């Protein structure tokens, strides 16, 4: 699945989590975050946040986001 855009929810203290993904014009809700972790990318030295998510259509996807 090629995700075009990710919609995030900004929670308490700026902790963002994925709320939905867009494939074309279709919005698919994230119904469960299975795993959330922060890792240091050994090549770039940047911190990343990784989410393993279950979507409303039954698919599981991994979303990666670089932190500033």
PyMOL Python script that loads the backbone (N, CA, C, O; Angstrom):
from pymol import cmd

cmd.read_pdbstr("""\
ATOM      1  N   UNK A   1       0.848  -1.177   0.000  1.00  0.00           N
ATOM      2  CA  UNK A   1       0.000   0.000   0.000  1.00  0.00           C
ATOM      3  C   UNK A   1       0.887   1.232   0.000  1.00  0.00           C
ATOM      4  O   UNK A   1       1.787   1.356   0.831  1.00  0.00           O
ATOM      5  N   UNK A   2       0.637   2.135  -0.923  1.00  0.00           N
ATOM      6  CA  UNK A   2       1.388   3.388  -0.989  1.00  0.00           C
ATOM      7  C   UNK A   2       0.579   4.475  -0.290  1.00  0.00           C
ATOM      8  O   UNK A   2      -0.468   4.899  -0.778  1.00  0.00           O
ATOM      9  N   UNK A   3       1.076   4.913   0.846  1.00  0.00           N
ATOM     10  CA  UNK A   3       0.413   5.952   1.624  1.00  0.00           C
ATOM     11  C   UNK A   3       0.852   7.313   1.093  1.00  0.00           C
ATOM     12  O   UNK A   3       2.046   7.588   0.979  1.00  0.00           O
ATOM     13  N   UNK A   4      -0.126   8.163   0.769  1.00  0.00           N
ATOM     14  CA  UNK A   4       0.170   9.491   0.246  1.00  0.00           C
ATOM     15  C   UNK A   4       0.370  10.533   1.346  1.00  0.00           C
ATOM     16  O   UNK A   4       1.156  11.469   1.198  1.00  0.00           O
ATOM     17  N   UNK A   5      -0.356  10.355   2.452  1.00  0.00           N
ATOM     18  CA  UNK A   5      -0.312  11.353   3.522  1.00  0.00           C
ATOM     19  C   UNK A   5      -0.695  10.687   4.831  1.00  0.00           C
ATOM     20  O   UNK A   5      -1.462   9.724   4.845  1.00  0.00           O
ATOM     21  N   UNK A   6      -0.162  11.199   5.927  1.00  0.00           N
ATOM     22  CA  UNK A   6      -0.486  10.677   7.253  1.00  0.00           C
ATOM     23  C   UNK A   6      -1.047  11.817   8.084  1.00  0.00           C
ATOM     24  O   UNK A   6      -0.480  12.909   8.129  1.00  0.00           O
ATOM     25  N   UNK A   7      -2.164  11.551   8.738  1.00  0.00           N
ATOM     26  CA  UNK A   7      -2.796  12.532   9.627  1.00  0.00           C
ATOM     27  C   UNK A   7      -2.412  12.159  11.059  1.00  0.00           C
ATOM     28  O   UNK A   7      -2.594  11.018  11.482  1.00  0.00           O
ATOM     29  N   UNK A   8      -1.878  13.132  11.800  1.00  0.00           N
ATOM     30  CA  UNK A   8      -1.447  12.879  13.175  1.00  0.00           C
ATOM     31  C   UNK A   8      -2.367  13.568  14.165  1.00  0.00           C
ATOM     32  O   UNK A   8      -2.963  14.605  13.872  1.00  0.00           O
ATOM     33  N   UNK A   9      -2.468  12.971  15.344  1.00  0.00           N
ATOM     34  CA  UNK A   9      -3.171  13.575  16.458  1.00  0.00           C
ATOM     35  C   UNK A   9      -2.109  14.065  17.428  1.00  0.00           C
ATOM     36  O   UNK A   9      -1.250  13.290  17.848  1.00  0.00           O
ATOM     37  N   UNK A  10      -2.155  15.329  17.786  1.00  0.00           N
ATOM     38  CA  UNK A  10      -1.212  15.883  18.749  1.00  0.00           C
ATOM     39  C   UNK A  10      -1.824  15.754  20.132  1.00  0.00           C
ATOM     40  O   UNK A  10      -2.768  16.466  20.473  1.00  0.00           O
ATOM     41  N   UNK A  11      -1.293  14.861  20.906  1.00  0.00           N
ATOM     42  CA  UNK A  11      -1.825  14.619  22.240  1.00  0.00           C
ATOM     43  C   UNK A  11      -1.156  15.479  23.299  1.00  0.00           C
ATOM     44  O   UNK A  11      -0.523  16.488  22.992  1.00  0.00           O
ATOM     45  N   UNK A  12      -1.303  15.077  24.506  1.00  0.00           N
ATOM     46  CA  UNK A  12      -0.767  15.773  25.668  1.00  0.00           C
ATOM     47  C   UNK A  12       0.750  15.900  25.547  1.00  0.00           C
ATOM     48  O   UNK A  12       1.426  14.941  25.175  1.00  0.00           O
ATOM     49  N   UNK A  13       1.284  17.079  25.860  1.00  0.00           N
ATOM     50  CA  UNK A  13       2.715  17.377  25.818  1.00  0.00           C
ATOM     51  C   UNK A  13       3.326  17.167  24.435  1.00  0.00           C
ATOM     52  O   UNK A  13       4.510  16.848  24.330  1.00  0.00           O
ATOM     53  N   UNK A  14       2.546  17.340  23.381  1.00  0.00           N
ATOM     54  CA  UNK A  14       3.073  17.256  22.027  1.00  0.00           C
ATOM     55  C   UNK A  14       3.377  15.859  21.528  1.00  0.00           C
ATOM     56  O   UNK A  14       4.014  15.705  20.485  1.00  0.00           O
ATOM     57  N   UNK A  15       2.941  14.844  22.240  1.00  0.00           N
ATOM     58  CA  UNK A  15       3.165  13.472  21.784  1.00  0.00           C
ATOM     59  C   UNK A  15       2.209  13.189  20.640  1.00  0.00           C
ATOM     60  O   UNK A  15       0.999  13.085  20.844  1.00  0.00           O
ATOM     61  N   UNK A  16       2.752  13.063  19.437  1.00  0.00           N
ATOM     62  CA  UNK A  16       1.924  12.814  18.272  1.00  0.00           C
ATOM     63  C   UNK A  16       1.824  11.321  18.017  1.00  0.00           C
ATOM     64  O   UNK A  16       2.754  10.558  18.278  1.00  0.00           O
ATOM     65  N   UNK A  17       0.671  10.928  17.499  1.00  0.00           N
ATOM     66  CA  UNK A  17       0.461   9.547  17.072  1.00  0.00           C
ATOM     67  C   UNK A  17      -0.369   9.571  15.803  1.00  0.00           C
ATOM     68  O   UNK A  17      -1.184  10.474  15.615  1.00  0.00           O
ATOM     69  N   UNK A  18      -0.176   8.587  14.924  1.00  0.00           N
ATOM     70  CA  UNK A  18      -0.946   8.567  13.683  1.00  0.00           C
ATOM     71  C   UNK A  18      -2.433   8.334  13.961  1.00  0.00           C
ATOM     72  O   UNK A  18      -2.804   7.483  14.769  1.00  0.00           O
ATOM     73  N   UNK A  19      -3.261   9.099  13.282  1.00  0.00           N
ATOM     74  CA  UNK A  19      -4.705   9.007  13.432  1.00  0.00           C
ATOM     75  C   UNK A  19      -5.335   8.329  12.212  1.00  0.00           C
ATOM     76  O   UNK A  19      -6.279   7.550  12.339  1.00  0.00           O
ATOM     77  N   UNK A  20      -4.792   8.644  11.020  1.00  0.00           N
ATOM     78  CA  UNK A  20      -5.322   8.083   9.775  1.00  0.00           C
ATOM     79  C   UNK A  20      -4.257   8.199   8.693  1.00  0.00           C
ATOM     80  O   UNK A  20      -3.330   9.003   8.790  1.00  0.00           O
ATOM     81  N   UNK A  21      -4.413   7.372   7.653  1.00  0.00           N
ATOM     82  CA  UNK A  21      -3.557   7.464   6.473  1.00  0.00           C
ATOM     83  C   UNK A  21      -4.455   7.709   5.268  1.00  0.00           C
ATOM     84  O   UNK A  21      -5.631   7.344   5.260  1.00  0.00           O
ATOM     85  N   UNK A  22      -3.874   8.332   4.256  1.00  0.00           N
ATOM     86  CA  UNK A  22      -4.609   8.609   3.025  1.00  0.00           C
ATOM     87  C   UNK A  22      -3.941   7.877   1.884  1.00  0.00           C
ATOM     88  O   UNK A  22      -2.733   7.991   1.672  1.00  0.00           O
ATOM     89  N   UNK A  23      -4.741   7.124   1.151  1.00  0.00           N
ATOM     90  CA  UNK A  23      -4.301   6.464  -0.074  1.00  0.00           C
ATOM     91  C   UNK A  23      -5.131   7.100  -1.178  1.00  0.00           C
ATOM     92  O   UNK A  23      -6.314   6.794  -1.332  1.00  0.00           O
ATOM     93  N   UNK A  24      -4.506   7.984  -1.945  1.00  0.00           N
ATOM     94  CA  UNK A  24      -5.280   8.798  -2.876  1.00  0.00           C
ATOM     95  C   UNK A  24      -6.180   9.707  -2.063  1.00  0.00           C
ATOM     96  O   UNK A  24      -5.710  10.418  -1.175  1.00  0.00           O
ATOM     97  N   UNK A  25      -7.460   9.689  -2.358  1.00  0.00           N
ATOM     98  CA  UNK A  25      -8.433  10.487  -1.614  1.00  0.00           C
ATOM     99  C   UNK A  25      -9.090   9.694  -0.476  1.00  0.00           C
ATOM    100  O   UNK A  25      -9.860  10.259   0.300  1.00  0.00           O
ATOM    101  N   UNK A  26      -8.796   8.406  -0.372  1.00  0.00           N
ATOM    102  CA  UNK A  26      -9.419   7.553   0.647  1.00  0.00           C
ATOM    103  C   UNK A  26      -8.717   7.713   1.990  1.00  0.00           C
ATOM    104  O   UNK A  26      -7.496   7.584   2.080  1.00  0.00           O
ATOM    105  N   UNK A  27      -9.488   7.993   3.025  1.00  0.00           N
ATOM    106  CA  UNK A  27      -8.971   8.115   4.390  1.00  0.00           C
ATOM    107  C   UNK A  27      -9.222   6.802   5.118  1.00  0.00           C
ATOM    108  O   UNK A  27     -10.358   6.334   5.195  1.00  0.00           O
ATOM    109  N   UNK A  28      -8.155   6.212   5.653  1.00  0.00           N
ATOM    110  CA  UNK A  28      -8.267   4.949   6.393  1.00  0.00           C
ATOM    111  C   UNK A  28      -7.799   5.209   7.821  1.00  0.00           C
ATOM    112  O   UNK A  28      -6.658   5.611   8.047  1.00  0.00           O
ATOM    113  N   UNK A  29      -8.679   4.979   8.767  1.00  0.00           N
ATOM    114  CA  UNK A  29      -8.401   5.260  10.167  1.00  0.00           C
ATOM    115  C   UNK A  29      -7.455   4.228  10.780  1.00  0.00           C
ATOM    116  O   UNK A  29      -7.541   3.035  10.489  1.00  0.00           O
ATOM    117  N   UNK A  30      -6.552   4.713  11.636  1.00  0.00           N
ATOM    118  CA  UNK A  30      -5.708   3.833  12.441  1.00  0.00           C
ATOM    119  C   UNK A  30      -6.545   3.450  13.654  1.00  0.00           C
ATOM    120  O   UNK A  30      -6.914   4.311  14.452  1.00  0.00           O
ATOM    121  N   UNK A  31      -6.848   2.156  13.796  1.00  0.00           N
ATOM    122  CA  UNK A  31      -7.698   1.758  14.920  1.00  0.00           C
ATOM    123  C   UNK A  31      -6.897   1.274  16.120  1.00  0.00           C
ATOM    124  O   UNK A  31      -7.410   1.230  17.239  1.00  0.00           O
ATOM    125  N   UNK A  32      -5.616   0.903  15.884  1.00  0.00           N
ATOM    126  CA  UNK A  32      -4.796   0.453  17.003  1.00  0.00           C
ATOM    127  C   UNK A  32      -3.324   0.659  16.679  1.00  0.00           C
ATOM    128  O   UNK A  32      -2.873   0.378  15.568  1.00  0.00           O
ATOM    129  N   UNK A  33      -2.584   1.151  17.662  1.00  0.00           N
ATOM    130  CA  UNK A  33      -1.129   1.215  17.547  1.00  0.00           C
ATOM    131  C   UNK A  33      -0.598  -0.004  18.283  1.00  0.00           C
ATOM    132  O   UNK A  33      -0.690  -0.106  19.506  1.00  0.00           O
ATOM    133  N   UNK A  34      -0.038  -0.928  17.507  1.00  0.00           N
ATOM    134  CA  UNK A  34       0.441  -2.192  18.052  1.00  0.00           C
ATOM    135  C   UNK A  34       1.758  -1.993  18.795  1.00  0.00           C
ATOM    136  O   UNK A  34       1.966  -2.563  19.867  1.00  0.00           O
ATOM    137  N   UNK A  35       2.646  -1.182  18.223  1.00  0.00           N
ATOM    138  CA  UNK A  35       3.963  -0.959  18.811  1.00  0.00           C
ATOM    139  C   UNK A  35       4.404   0.460  18.493  1.00  0.00           C
ATOM    140  O   UNK A  35       4.222   0.944  17.376  1.00  0.00           O
ATOM    141  N   UNK A  36       4.985   1.120  19.487  1.00  0.00           N
ATOM    142  CA  UNK A  36       5.552   2.455  19.279  1.00  0.00           C
ATOM    143  C   UNK A  36       6.936   2.442  19.895  1.00  0.00           C
ATOM    144  O   UNK A  36       7.111   2.049  21.048  1.00  0.00           O
ATOM    145  N   UNK A  37       7.929   2.879  19.109  1.00  0.00           N
ATOM    146  CA  UNK A  37       9.286   2.920  19.642  1.00  0.00           C
ATOM    147  C   UNK A  37      10.068   4.078  19.038  1.00  0.00           C
ATOM    148  O   UNK A  37       9.779   4.533  17.931  1.00  0.00           O
ATOM    149  N   UNK A  38      11.061   4.543  19.783  1.00  0.00           N
ATOM    150  CA  UNK A  38      11.977   5.576  19.290  1.00  0.00           C
ATOM    151  C   UNK A  38      13.336   4.928  19.110  1.00  0.00           C
ATOM    152  O   UNK A  38      13.831   4.235  20.000  1.00  0.00           O
ATOM    153  N   UNK A  39      13.931   5.159  17.954  1.00  0.00           N
ATOM    154  CA  UNK A  39      15.229   4.563  17.646  1.00  0.00           C
ATOM    155  C   UNK A  39      16.152   5.634  17.077  1.00  0.00           C
ATOM    156  O   UNK A  39      15.701   6.605  16.470  1.00  0.00           O
ATOM    157  N   UNK A  40      17.438   5.439  17.284  1.00  0.00           N
ATOM    158  CA  UNK A  40      18.452   6.323  16.727  1.00  0.00           C
ATOM    159  C   UNK A  40      18.951   5.703  15.434  1.00  0.00           C
ATOM    160  O   UNK A  40      19.478   4.590  15.442  1.00  0.00           O
ATOM    161  N   UNK A  41      18.792   6.408  14.330  1.00  0.00           N
ATOM    162  CA  UNK A  41      19.246   5.933  13.027  1.00  0.00           C
ATOM    163  C   UNK A  41      20.767   5.996  13.009  1.00  0.00           C
ATOM    164  O   UNK A  41      21.351   7.070  13.148  1.00  0.00           O
ATOM    165  N   UNK A  42      21.407   4.840  12.837  1.00  0.00           N
ATOM    166  CA  UNK A  42      22.870   4.784  12.913  1.00  0.00           C
ATOM    167  C   UNK A  42      23.551   5.492  11.748  1.00  0.00           C
ATOM    168  O   UNK A  42      24.691   5.936  11.883  1.00  0.00           O
ATOM    169  N   UNK A  43      22.875   5.606  10.611  1.00  0.00           N
ATOM    170  CA  UNK A  43      23.485   6.264   9.458  1.00  0.00           C
ATOM    171  C   UNK A  43      23.393   7.781   9.546  1.00  0.00           C
ATOM    172  O   UNK A  43      24.378   8.480   9.306  1.00  0.00           O
ATOM    173  N   UNK A  44      22.222   8.287   9.885  1.00  0.00           N
ATOM    174  CA  UNK A  44      22.029   9.744   9.895  1.00  0.00           C
ATOM    175  C   UNK A  44      22.242  10.366  11.273  1.00  0.00           C
ATOM    176  O   UNK A  44      22.461  11.572  11.383  1.00  0.00           O
ATOM    177  N   UNK A  45      22.177   9.546  12.324  1.00  0.00           N
ATOM    178  CA  UNK A  45      22.298  10.071  13.678  1.00  0.00           C
ATOM    179  C   UNK A  45      21.049  10.766  14.171  1.00  0.00           C
ATOM    180  O   UNK A  45      21.067  11.411  15.219  1.00  0.00           O
ATOM    181  N   UNK A  46      19.949  10.639  13.417  1.00  0.00           N
ATOM    182  CA  UNK A  46      18.686  11.284  13.783  1.00  0.00           C
ATOM    183  C   UNK A  46      17.788  10.320  14.545  1.00  0.00           C
ATOM    184  O   UNK A  46      17.846   9.107  14.346  1.00  0.00           O
ATOM    185  N   UNK A  47      16.972  10.869  15.405  1.00  0.00           N
ATOM    186  CA  UNK A  47      16.019  10.088  16.174  1.00  0.00           C
ATOM    187  C   UNK A  47      14.745   9.888  15.363  1.00  0.00           C
ATOM    188  O   UNK A  47      14.211  10.839  14.793  1.00  0.00           O
ATOM    189  N   UNK A  48      14.258   8.645  15.313  1.00  0.00           N
ATOM    190  CA  UNK A  48      13.033   8.322  14.579  1.00  0.00           C
ATOM    191  C   UNK A  48      12.015   7.715  15.531  1.00  0.00           C
ATOM    192  O   UNK A  48      12.360   7.053  16.509  1.00  0.00           O
ATOM    193  N   UNK A  49      10.756   7.960  15.214  1.00  0.00           N
ATOM    194  CA  UNK A  49       9.661   7.331  15.930  1.00  0.00           C
ATOM    195  C   UNK A  49       8.995   6.366  14.958  1.00  0.00           C
ATOM    196  O   UNK A  49       8.650   6.738  13.836  1.00  0.00           O
ATOM    197  N   UNK A  50       8.819   5.129  15.397  1.00  0.00           N
ATOM    198  CA  UNK A  50       8.256   4.098  14.529  1.00  0.00           C
ATOM    199  C   UNK A  50       6.968   3.580  15.163  1.00  0.00           C
ATOM    200  O   UNK A  50       6.923   3.260  16.351  1.00  0.00           O
ATOM    201  N   UNK A  51       5.923   3.505  14.338  1.00  0.00           N
ATOM    202  CA  UNK A  51       4.619   3.005  14.778  1.00  0.00           C
ATOM    203  C   UNK A  51       4.242   1.801  13.923  1.00  0.00           C
ATOM    204  O   UNK A  51       4.252   1.892  12.695  1.00  0.00           O
ATOM    205  N   UNK A  52       3.913   0.686  14.544  1.00  0.00           N
ATOM    206  CA  UNK A  52       3.280  -0.429  13.842  1.00  0.00           C
ATOM    207  C   UNK A  52       1.788  -0.288  14.115  1.00  0.00           C
ATOM    208  O   UNK A  52       1.358  -0.310  15.269  1.00  0.00           O
ATOM    209  N   UNK A  53       0.996  -0.144  13.048  1.00  0.00           N
ATOM    210  CA  UNK A  53      -0.414   0.214  13.192  1.00  0.00           C
ATOM    211  C   UNK A  53      -1.333  -0.787  12.512  1.00  0.00           C
ATOM    212  O   UNK A  53      -0.976  -1.394  11.503  1.00  0.00           O
ATOM    213  N   UNK A  54      -2.513  -0.949  13.075  1.00  0.00           N
ATOM    214  CA  UNK A  54      -3.591  -1.715  12.468  1.00  0.00           C
ATOM    215  C   UNK A  54      -4.603  -0.718  11.931  1.00  0.00           C
ATOM    216  O   UNK A  54      -5.100   0.138  12.664  1.00  0.00           O
ATOM    217  N   UNK A  55      -4.904  -0.839  10.638  1.00  0.00           N
ATOM    218  CA  UNK A  55      -5.849   0.071  10.000  1.00  0.00           C
ATOM    219  C   UNK A  55      -7.264  -0.499  10.033  1.00  0.00           C
ATOM    220  O   UNK A  55      -7.461  -1.690  10.273  1.00  0.00           O
ATOM    221  N   UNK A  56      -8.234   0.360   9.791  1.00  0.00           N
ATOM    222  CA  UNK A  56      -9.643  -0.030   9.803  1.00  0.00           C
ATOM    223  C   UNK A  56      -9.963  -1.073   8.734  1.00  0.00           C
ATOM    224  O   UNK A  56     -10.926  -1.826   8.882  1.00  0.00           O
ATOM    225  N   UNK A  57      -9.172  -1.130   7.659  1.00  0.00           N
ATOM    226  CA  UNK A  57      -9.422  -2.117   6.608  1.00  0.00           C
ATOM    227  C   UNK A  57      -8.744  -3.457   6.890  1.00  0.00           C
ATOM    228  O   UNK A  57      -8.787  -4.356   6.050  1.00  0.00           O
ATOM    229  N   UNK A  58      -8.116  -3.604   8.068  1.00  0.00           N
ATOM    230  CA  UNK A  58      -7.498  -4.863   8.470  1.00  0.00           C
ATOM    231  C   UNK A  58      -6.018  -4.981   8.140  1.00  0.00           C
ATOM    232  O   UNK A  58      -5.370  -5.939   8.561  1.00  0.00           O
ATOM    233  N   UNK A  59      -5.474  -4.034   7.401  1.00  0.00           N
ATOM    234  CA  UNK A  59      -4.057  -4.078   7.042  1.00  0.00           C
ATOM    235  C   UNK A  59      -3.195  -3.560   8.188  1.00  0.00           C
ATOM    236  O   UNK A  59      -3.618  -2.707   8.969  1.00  0.00           O
ATOM    237  N   UNK A  60      -1.971  -4.096   8.272  1.00  0.00           N
ATOM    238  CA  UNK A  60      -0.985  -3.611   9.223  1.00  0.00           C
ATOM    239  C   UNK A  60       0.086  -2.866   8.440  1.00  0.00           C
ATOM    240  O   UNK A  60       0.550  -3.333   7.400  1.00  0.00           O
ATOM    241  N   UNK A  61       0.480  -1.682   8.960  1.00  0.00           N
ATOM    242  CA  UNK A  61       1.522  -0.902   8.299  1.00  0.00           C
ATOM    243  C   UNK A  61       2.501  -0.368   9.339  1.00  0.00           C
ATOM    244  O   UNK A  61       2.200  -0.298  10.530  1.00  0.00           O
ATOM    245  N   UNK A  62       3.675   0.003   8.853  1.00  0.00           N
ATOM    246  CA  UNK A  62       4.693   0.628   9.685  1.00  0.00           C
ATOM    247  C   UNK A  62       4.851   2.068   9.227  1.00  0.00           C
ATOM    248  O   UNK A  62       5.033   2.341   8.040  1.00  0.00           O
ATOM    249  N   UNK A  63       4.777   2.987  10.186  1.00  0.00           N
ATOM    250  CA  UNK A  63       4.929   4.408   9.894  1.00  0.00           C
ATOM    251  C   UNK A  63       6.171   4.899  10.629  1.00  0.00           C
ATOM    252  O   UNK A  63       6.309   4.703  11.836  1.00  0.00           O
ATOM    253  N   UNK A  64       7.075   5.543   9.884  1.00  0.00           N
ATOM    254  CA  UNK A  64       8.284   6.105  10.463  1.00  0.00           C
ATOM    255  C   UNK A  64       8.246   7.624  10.344  1.00  0.00           C
ATOM    256  O   UNK A  64       7.828   8.170   9.323  1.00  0.00           O
ATOM    257  N   UNK A  65       8.687   8.291  11.396  1.00  0.00           N
ATOM    258  CA  UNK A  65       8.678   9.749  11.417  1.00  0.00           C
ATOM    259  C   UNK A  65       9.943  10.223  12.103  1.00  0.00           C
ATOM    260  O   UNK A  65      10.254   9.792  13.213  1.00  0.00           O
ATOM    261  N   UNK A  66      10.682  11.121  11.437  1.00  0.00           N
ATOM    262  CA  UNK A  66      11.876  11.688  12.046  1.00  0.00           C
ATOM    263  C   UNK A  66      11.482  12.759  13.048  1.00  0.00           C
ATOM    264  O   UNK A  66      10.589  13.565  12.788  1.00  0.00           O
ATOM    265  N   UNK A  67      12.150  12.765  14.190  1.00  0.00           N
ATOM    266  CA  UNK A  67      11.900  13.770  15.216  1.00  0.00           C
ATOM    267  C   UNK A  67      12.913  14.889  15.065  1.00  0.00           C
ATOM    268  O   UNK A  67      14.056  14.651  14.676  1.00  0.00           O
ATOM    269  N   UNK A  68      12.501  16.094  15.370  1.00  0.00           N
ATOM    270  CA  UNK A  68      13.398  17.255  15.253  1.00  0.00           C
ATOM    271  C   UNK A  68      14.332  17.336  16.421  1.00  0.00           C
ATOM    272  O   UNK A  68      15.156  18.247  16.490  1.00  0.00           O
TER     273      UNK A  68
END
""", "prot")
cmd.dss("prot")
cmd.show_as("cartoon", "prot")
cmd.util.cbc("prot")
cmd.orient("prot")
